[in-house]
Amino acid sequence: MSEDFRWWVITAAFVGAALGCRTLGWAESPRFDAPNTGKTIVGALVGGWIMVELVKRRFGVTSGTGDLFAIPLATGIAFGRIGCFLTGLGDNTYGDPTNLPWGVDFGDGIARHPTQLYEIVFLTVLVVCLSAFSRRPHVQGDVFKVFMICYTGWRFLVDFMKPANRFLGISAIQVVCLTVLLYYSTDSVRIIGSLRKRNALVEG
């Protein structure tokens, strides 16, 4: 990747992330009578990804460019969730009420799922898996694809534990996550097949 193109990618990712973060944040809780204060990491990831792909198309680049960002992104989100947990109710990332013994009272007297902590654990495991996957032979771009598939799959599931405005049972964030999963469905089948084939060769 040339230095000029690298800066185009970084700029596109930054602008796309900012737009996606706010746009999807607004879609989660749409209001027209107040400034948009909502934001979400899912919107930032998808917005940055779309903008980078547009820039790549503009420059005629077809190779994958996201592999180096996958592990840092997963690590950064995990650290960010520490701040989300400490912020409590003001961050709107807490879970639904629960009677489980590890439920956390964020200040309103109600024990809730600490979904921020769930995500930290998930991302820690994902970083380990991505590190192992990246050291194996793989198609360029697959490390980033595995990150996006796993993270959006996780968010689609864990967001059922969070309060949200839902249409047909799912939130705006879950709609975006499902769209990403459908987009990467053929890659998911291919990657899983290659891992099974490789494991079979090792065991054989």
C-alpha positions, 0 to 999 in steps of 0.5 A: 500500500503506497503512502498516499493511498494509506492516508486516503484509507485512514481518512475514509475510515475516520470520516465513515466511522464518524458518520456511521456512528452518529447515523445508526445511533440516531436510528436507534432512538430517532428524535427530531426535537433535539441534537443527535447524541446517540452513537454506536460502535457498530455504526462506526465499524460499518461506516468506516468499512463502507467508506474504505471500500468506496475509496478502494474502488475509486483507486482500483484496489481489489486486495484486502486492506483490513487485516492489520486493523482487526486485532487493534479494533477488537482490543480497542473496543474491549478497553472502551467497554471498560469506560462504558461499564464505569459510566453506568446508565448514562452510556446506554450500553447496560442490559435488561433487568436480571435476577442472576447473581452477577447482575449489576445495579448501575444506580437506579436500584435495578440489577441488570445484565452487565453486557459491557463485561460480557463483551469484554470477555467475548472480545478477549477470546476473539483477540486470541482466536484472531491472533491464532488465525492470522498466523495460519495460511489465509486469504488476504482480508480474511482476518478482518472478515472474521472479525466483522463476522464474529463481532456483528454476530455477537452484537446481534445476539447480545443486543437481545439482552438490552433495552431498545426500540424494536421493529419486528423484534429487532433493533436498528443495530441488529438490522445492520448486524444481520445485513453484514452477516448476510453480506459475508455469508459466502465468506463465512462458509468458505472460511469455515470449510477451509478451517475444517479441511486444514484440521482434517489434514492435521488430524489425518 
